[in-house]
């Protein structure tokens, strides 16, 4: 948690194929929001 600057739990992180952190959040996110973030990440890399 220290390495990436997370503040505690629950924390979520979305890491892209290249290993870069695409999104980080502290707290609970709705499932639809998480799904949308994943879909946008996949679309930006040209992967379906």
PyMOL Python script that loads the backbone (N, CA, C, O; Angstrom):
from pymol import cmd

cmd.read_pdbstr("""\
ATOM      1  N   UNK A   1       0.821  -1.186   0.000  1.00  0.00           N
ATOM      2  CA  UNK A   1       0.000   0.000   0.000  1.00  0.00           C
ATOM      3  C   UNK A   1       0.871   1.258   0.000  1.00  0.00           C
ATOM      4  O   UNK A   1       0.551   2.246  -0.660  1.00  0.00           O
ATOM      5  N   UNK A   2       1.947   1.208   0.731  1.00  0.00           N
ATOM      6  CA  UNK A   2       2.846   2.364   0.767  1.00  0.00           C
ATOM      7  C   UNK A   2       3.443   2.649  -0.596  1.00  0.00           C
ATOM      8  O   UNK A   2       3.525   3.804  -1.014  1.00  0.00           O
ATOM      9  N   UNK A   3       3.858   1.612  -1.287  1.00  0.00           N
ATOM     10  CA  UNK A   3       4.515   1.771  -2.583  1.00  0.00           C
ATOM     11  C   UNK A   3       3.645   2.540  -3.567  1.00  0.00           C
ATOM     12  O   UNK A   3       4.149   3.377  -4.315  1.00  0.00           O
ATOM     13  N   UNK A   4       2.355   2.266  -3.574  1.00  0.00           N
ATOM     14  CA  UNK A   4       1.455   2.898  -4.532  1.00  0.00           C
ATOM     15  C   UNK A   4       0.640   4.041  -3.939  1.00  0.00           C
ATOM     16  O   UNK A   4      -0.177   4.643  -4.637  1.00  0.00           O
ATOM     17  N   UNK A   5       0.846   4.344  -2.684  1.00  0.00           N
ATOM     18  CA  UNK A   5       0.166   5.473  -2.070  1.00  0.00           C
ATOM     19  C   UNK A   5      -1.292   5.236  -1.722  1.00  0.00           C
ATOM     20  O   UNK A   5      -2.065   6.187  -1.609  1.00  0.00           O
ATOM     21  N   UNK A   6      -1.672   3.986  -1.551  1.00  0.00           N
ATOM     22  CA  UNK A   6      -3.049   3.704  -1.168  1.00  0.00           C
ATOM     23  C   UNK A   6      -3.289   4.166   0.259  1.00  0.00           C
ATOM     24  O   UNK A   6      -2.397   4.094   1.104  1.00  0.00           O
ATOM     25  N   UNK A   7      -4.498   4.641   0.520  1.00  0.00           N
ATOM     26  CA  UNK A   7      -4.826   5.194   1.834  1.00  0.00           C
ATOM     27  C   UNK A   7      -5.430   4.171   2.782  1.00  0.00           C
ATOM     28  O   UNK A   7      -5.517   4.433   3.982  1.00  0.00           O
ATOM     29  N   UNK A   8      -5.838   3.051   2.299  1.00  0.00           N
ATOM     30  CA  UNK A   8      -6.452   2.034   3.162  1.00  0.00           C
ATOM     31  C   UNK A   8      -7.354   1.135   2.355  1.00  0.00           C
ATOM     32  O   UNK A   8      -7.249   1.045   1.132  1.00  0.00           O
ATOM     33  N   UNK A   9      -8.240   0.475   3.063  1.00  0.00           N
ATOM     34  CA  UNK A   9      -9.164  -0.422   2.385  1.00  0.00           C
ATOM     35  C   UNK A   9     -10.578   0.087   2.593  1.00  0.00           C
ATOM     36  O   UNK A   9     -10.862   0.674   3.638  1.00  0.00           O
ATOM     37  N   UNK A  10     -11.452  -0.110   1.664  1.00  0.00           N
ATOM     38  CA  UNK A  10     -11.207  -0.759   0.372  1.00  0.00           C
ATOM     39  C   UNK A  10     -10.556   0.199  -0.625  1.00  0.00           C
ATOM     40  O   UNK A  10     -10.904   1.377  -0.695  1.00  0.00           O
ATOM     41  N   UNK A  11      -9.630  -0.318  -1.373  1.00  0.00           N
ATOM     42  CA  UNK A  11      -8.994   0.410  -2.469  1.00  0.00           C
ATOM     43  C   UNK A  11      -9.102  -0.433  -3.727  1.00  0.00           C
ATOM     44  O   UNK A  11      -9.070  -1.662  -3.669  1.00  0.00           O
ATOM     45  N   UNK A  12      -9.228   0.229  -4.850  1.00  0.00           N
ATOM     46  CA  UNK A  12      -9.271  -0.457  -6.136  1.00  0.00           C
ATOM     47  C   UNK A  12      -8.217   0.149  -7.038  1.00  0.00           C
ATOM     48  O   UNK A  12      -7.935   1.346  -6.979  1.00  0.00           O
ATOM     49  N   UNK A  13      -7.641  -0.695  -7.871  1.00  0.00           N
ATOM     50  CA  UNK A  13      -6.654  -0.215  -8.829  1.00  0.00           C
ATOM     51  C   UNK A  13      -6.882  -0.938 -10.154  1.00  0.00           C
ATOM     52  O   UNK A  13      -7.162  -2.137 -10.184  1.00  0.00           O
ATOM     53  N   UNK A  14      -6.758  -0.192 -11.240  1.00  0.00           N
ATOM     54  CA  UNK A  14      -6.870  -0.765 -12.578  1.00  0.00           C
ATOM     55  C   UNK A  14      -5.516  -0.568 -13.245  1.00  0.00           C
ATOM     56  O   UNK A  14      -5.055   0.558 -13.432  1.00  0.00           O
ATOM     57  N   UNK A  15      -4.893  -1.681 -13.598  1.00  0.00           N
ATOM     58  CA  UNK A  15      -3.560  -1.661 -14.198  1.00  0.00           C
ATOM     59  C   UNK A  15      -3.672  -2.134 -15.643  1.00  0.00           C
ATOM     60  O   UNK A  15      -4.253  -3.184 -15.916  1.00  0.00           O
ATOM     61  N   UNK A  16      -3.118  -1.360 -16.557  1.00  0.00           N
ATOM     62  CA  UNK A  16      -3.175  -1.689 -17.976  1.00  0.00           C
ATOM     63  C   UNK A  16      -2.187  -2.780 -18.353  1.00  0.00           C
ATOM     64  O   UNK A  16      -1.362  -3.207 -17.546  1.00  0.00           O
ATOM     65  N   UNK A  17      -2.291  -3.215 -19.588  1.00  0.00           N
ATOM     66  CA  UNK A  17      -1.437  -4.294 -20.094  1.00  0.00           C
ATOM     67  C   UNK A  17       0.047  -3.968 -20.006  1.00  0.00           C
ATOM     68  O   UNK A  17       0.874  -4.864 -19.832  1.00  0.00           O
ATOM     69  N   UNK A  18       0.386  -2.692 -20.124  1.00  0.00           N
ATOM     70  CA  UNK A  18       1.784  -2.268 -20.077  1.00  0.00           C
ATOM     71  C   UNK A  18       2.298  -2.113 -18.651  1.00  0.00           C
ATOM     72  O   UNK A  18       3.472  -1.813 -18.436  1.00  0.00           O
ATOM     73  N   UNK A  19       1.412  -2.318 -17.677  1.00  0.00           N
ATOM     74  CA  UNK A  19       1.816  -2.229 -16.282  1.00  0.00           C
ATOM     75  C   UNK A  19       1.604  -0.870 -15.644  1.00  0.00           C
ATOM     76  O   UNK A  19       1.932  -0.681 -14.473  1.00  0.00           O
ATOM     77  N   UNK A  20       1.063   0.080 -16.391  1.00  0.00           N
ATOM     78  CA  UNK A  20       0.805   1.418 -15.852  1.00  0.00           C
ATOM     79  C   UNK A  20      -0.521   1.423 -15.089  1.00  0.00           C
ATOM     80  O   UNK A  20      -1.479   0.755 -15.479  1.00  0.00           O
ATOM     81  N   UNK A  21      -0.558   2.178 -14.007  1.00  0.00           N
ATOM     82  CA  UNK A  21      -1.787   2.328 -13.237  1.00  0.00           C
ATOM     83  C   UNK A  21      -2.713   3.262 -14.007  1.00  0.00           C
ATOM     84  O   UNK A  21      -2.374   4.421 -14.248  1.00  0.00           O
ATOM     85  N   UNK A  22      -3.884   2.755 -14.393  1.00  0.00           N
ATOM     86  CA  UNK A  22      -4.834   3.544 -15.161  1.00  0.00           C
ATOM     87  C   UNK A  22      -5.814   4.283 -14.259  1.00  0.00           C
ATOM     88  O   UNK A  22      -6.274   5.376 -14.591  1.00  0.00           O
ATOM     89  N   UNK A  23      -6.123   3.689 -13.135  1.00  0.00           N
ATOM     90  CA  UNK A  23      -7.082   4.308 -12.214  1.00  0.00           C
ATOM     91  C   UNK A  23      -6.872   3.725 -10.833  1.00  0.00           C
ATOM     92  O   UNK A  23      -6.589   2.538 -10.676  1.00  0.00           O
ATOM     93  N   UNK A  24      -7.017   4.585  -9.833  1.00  0.00           N
ATOM     94  CA  UNK A  24      -6.940   4.155  -8.439  1.00  0.00           C
ATOM     95  C   UNK A  24      -8.003   4.907  -7.667  1.00  0.00           C
ATOM     96  O   UNK A  24      -8.190   6.109  -7.860  1.00  0.00           O
ATOM     97  N   UNK A  25      -8.692   4.206  -6.803  1.00  0.00           N
ATOM     98  CA  UNK A  25      -9.707   4.859  -5.983  1.00  0.00           C
ATOM     99  C   UNK A  25      -9.711   4.277  -4.580  1.00  0.00           C
ATOM    100  O   UNK A  25      -9.396   3.105  -4.370  1.00  0.00           O
ATOM    101  N   UNK A  26     -10.071   5.113  -3.640  1.00  0.00           N
ATOM    102  CA  UNK A  26     -10.227   4.707  -2.246  1.00  0.00           C
ATOM    103  C   UNK A  26     -11.713   4.699  -1.953  1.00  0.00           C
ATOM    104  O   UNK A  26     -12.405   5.693  -2.172  1.00  0.00           O
ATOM    105  N   UNK A  27     -12.191   3.593  -1.465  1.00  0.00           N
ATOM    106  CA  UNK A  27     -13.616   3.463  -1.171  1.00  0.00           C
ATOM    107  C   UNK A  27     -14.272   2.483  -2.115  1.00  0.00           C
ATOM    108  O   UNK A  27     -13.625   1.888  -2.977  1.00  0.00           O
ATOM    109  N   UNK A  28     -15.551   2.331  -1.936  1.00  0.00           N
ATOM    110  CA  UNK A  28     -16.325   1.371  -2.722  1.00  0.00           C
ATOM    111  C   UNK A  28     -16.834   2.061  -3.983  1.00  0.00           C
ATOM    112  O   UNK A  28     -17.347   3.179  -3.927  1.00  0.00           O
ATOM    113  N   UNK A  29     -16.687   1.383  -5.118  1.00  0.00           N
ATOM    114  CA  UNK A  29     -17.239   1.868  -6.386  1.00  0.00           C
ATOM    115  C   UNK A  29     -18.330   0.907  -6.822  1.00  0.00           C
ATOM    116  O   UNK A  29     -18.253  -0.296  -6.570  1.00  0.00           O
ATOM    117  N   UNK A  30     -19.328   1.439  -7.469  1.00  0.00           N
ATOM    118  CA  UNK A  30     -20.407   0.609  -8.000  1.00  0.00           C
ATOM    119  C   UNK A  30     -19.865  -0.327  -9.084  1.00  0.00           C
ATOM    120  O   UNK A  30     -18.943   0.026  -9.818  1.00  0.00           O
ATOM    121  N   UNK A  31     -20.446  -1.509  -9.170  1.00  0.00           N
ATOM    122  CA  UNK A  31     -20.023  -2.497 -10.165  1.00  0.00           C
ATOM    123  C   UNK A  31     -20.082  -1.943 -11.590  1.00  0.00           C
ATOM    124  O   UNK A  31     -19.188  -2.197 -12.396  1.00  0.00           O
ATOM    125  N   UNK A  32     -21.132  -1.191 -11.894  1.00  0.00           N
ATOM    126  CA  UNK A  32     -21.260  -0.631 -13.252  1.00  0.00           C
ATOM    127  C   UNK A  32     -20.154   0.359 -13.557  1.00  0.00           C
ATOM    128  O   UNK A  32     -19.699   0.437 -14.699  1.00  0.00           O
ATOM    129  N   UNK A  33     -19.713   1.116 -12.568  1.00  0.00           N
ATOM    130  CA  UNK A  33     -18.627   2.076 -12.760  1.00  0.00           C
ATOM    131  C   UNK A  33     -17.324   1.330 -13.030  1.00  0.00           C
ATOM    132  O   UNK A  33     -16.562   1.697 -13.925  1.00  0.00           O
ATOM    133  N   UNK A  34     -17.080   0.291 -12.257  1.00  0.00           N
ATOM    134  CA  UNK A  34     -15.863  -0.517 -12.455  1.00  0.00           C
ATOM    135  C   UNK A  34     -15.888  -1.158 -13.842  1.00  0.00           C
ATOM    136  O   UNK A  34     -14.879  -1.154 -14.547  1.00  0.00           O
ATOM    137  N   UNK A  35     -17.029  -1.704 -14.229  1.00  0.00           N
ATOM    138  CA  UNK A  35     -17.163  -2.306 -15.557  1.00  0.00           C
ATOM    139  C   UNK A  35     -16.930  -1.306 -16.664  1.00  0.00           C
ATOM    140  O   UNK A  35     -16.301  -1.628 -17.672  1.00  0.00           O
ATOM    141  N   UNK A  36     -17.434  -0.085 -16.489  1.00  0.00           N
ATOM    142  CA  UNK A  36     -17.233   0.960 -17.497  1.00  0.00           C
ATOM    143  C   UNK A  36     -15.761   1.335 -17.595  1.00  0.00           C
ATOM    144  O   UNK A  36     -15.254   1.545 -18.697  1.00  0.00           O
ATOM    145  N   UNK A  37     -15.071   1.421 -16.476  1.00  0.00           N
ATOM    146  CA  UNK A  37     -13.636   1.744 -16.494  1.00  0.00           C
ATOM    147  C   UNK A  37     -12.848   0.653 -17.230  1.00  0.00           C
ATOM    148  O   UNK A  37     -11.943   0.951 -18.009  1.00  0.00           O
ATOM    149  N   UNK A  38     -13.196  -0.588 -16.981  1.00  0.00           N
ATOM    150  CA  UNK A  38     -12.520  -1.704 -17.656  1.00  0.00           C
ATOM    151  C   UNK A  38     -12.803  -1.659 -19.149  1.00  0.00           C
ATOM    152  O   UNK A  38     -11.895  -1.842 -19.959  1.00  0.00           O
ATOM    153  N   UNK A  39     -14.066  -1.417 -19.523  1.00  0.00           N
ATOM    154  CA  UNK A  39     -14.440  -1.340 -20.950  1.00  0.00           C
ATOM    155  C   UNK A  39     -13.687  -0.208 -21.638  1.00  0.00           C
ATOM    156  O   UNK A  39     -13.209  -0.379 -22.760  1.00  0.00           O
ATOM    157  N   UNK A  40     -13.575   0.948 -20.982  1.00  0.00           N
ATOM    158  CA  UNK A  40     -12.852   2.072 -21.586  1.00  0.00           C
ATOM    159  C   UNK A  40     -11.369   1.744 -21.735  1.00  0.00           C
ATOM    160  O   UNK A  40     -10.750   2.124 -22.730  1.00  0.00           O
ATOM    161  N   UNK A  41     -10.792   1.043 -20.760  1.00  0.00           N
ATOM    162  CA  UNK A  41      -9.391   0.669 -20.849  1.00  0.00           C
ATOM    163  C   UNK A  41      -9.163  -0.304 -22.000  1.00  0.00           C
ATOM    164  O   UNK A  41      -8.182  -0.185 -22.734  1.00  0.00           O
ATOM    165  N   UNK A  42     -10.058  -1.253 -22.154  1.00  0.00           N
ATOM    166  CA  UNK A  42      -9.929  -2.206 -23.256  1.00  0.00           C
ATOM    167  C   UNK A  42     -10.111  -1.513 -24.605  1.00  0.00           C
ATOM    168  O   UNK A  42      -9.400  -1.818 -25.563  1.00  0.00           O
ATOM    169  N   UNK A  43     -11.046  -0.596 -24.679  1.00  0.00           N
ATOM    170  CA  UNK A  43     -11.298   0.117 -25.945  1.00  0.00           C
ATOM    171  C   UNK A  43     -10.116   0.992 -26.330  1.00  0.00           C
ATOM    172  O   UNK A  43      -9.804   1.128 -27.512  1.00  0.00           O
ATOM    173  N   UNK A  44      -9.462   1.580 -25.348  1.00  0.00           N
ATOM    174  CA  UNK A  44      -8.340   2.474 -25.658  1.00  0.00           C
ATOM    175  C   UNK A  44      -7.118   1.717 -26.157  1.00  0.00           C
ATOM    176  O   UNK A  44      -6.249   2.303 -26.802  1.00  0.00           O
ATOM    177  N   UNK A  45      -7.041   0.416 -25.864  1.00  0.00           N
ATOM    178  CA  UNK A  45      -5.917  -0.390 -26.349  1.00  0.00           C
ATOM    179  C   UNK A  45      -6.280  -1.125 -27.634  1.00  0.00           C
ATOM    180  O   UNK A  45      -5.450  -1.829 -28.209  1.00  0.00           O
ATOM    181  N   UNK A  46      -7.536  -0.957 -28.087  1.00  0.00           N
ATOM    182  CA  UNK A  46      -7.953  -1.619 -29.314  1.00  0.00           C
ATOM    183  C   UNK A  46      -8.273  -3.081 -29.121  1.00  0.00           C
ATOM    184  O   UNK A  46      -8.325  -3.833 -30.094  1.00  0.00           O
ATOM    185  N   UNK A  47      -8.489  -3.506 -27.883  1.00  0.00           N
ATOM    186  CA  UNK A  47      -8.790  -4.904 -27.576  1.00  0.00           C
ATOM    187  C   UNK A  47     -10.265  -5.041 -27.257  1.00  0.00           C
ATOM    188  O   UNK A  47     -10.841  -4.201 -26.566  1.00  0.00           O
ATOM    189  N   UNK A  48     -10.879  -6.113 -27.766  1.00  0.00           N
ATOM    190  CA  UNK A  48     -12.292  -6.364 -27.459  1.00  0.00           C
ATOM    191  C   UNK A  48     -12.428  -7.450 -26.434  1.00  0.00           C
ATOM    192  O   UNK A  48     -13.544  -7.800 -26.050  1.00  0.00           O
TER     193      UNK A  48
END
""", "prot")
cmd.dss("prot")
cmd.show_as("cartoon", "prot")
cmd.util.cbc("prot")
cmd.orient("prot")
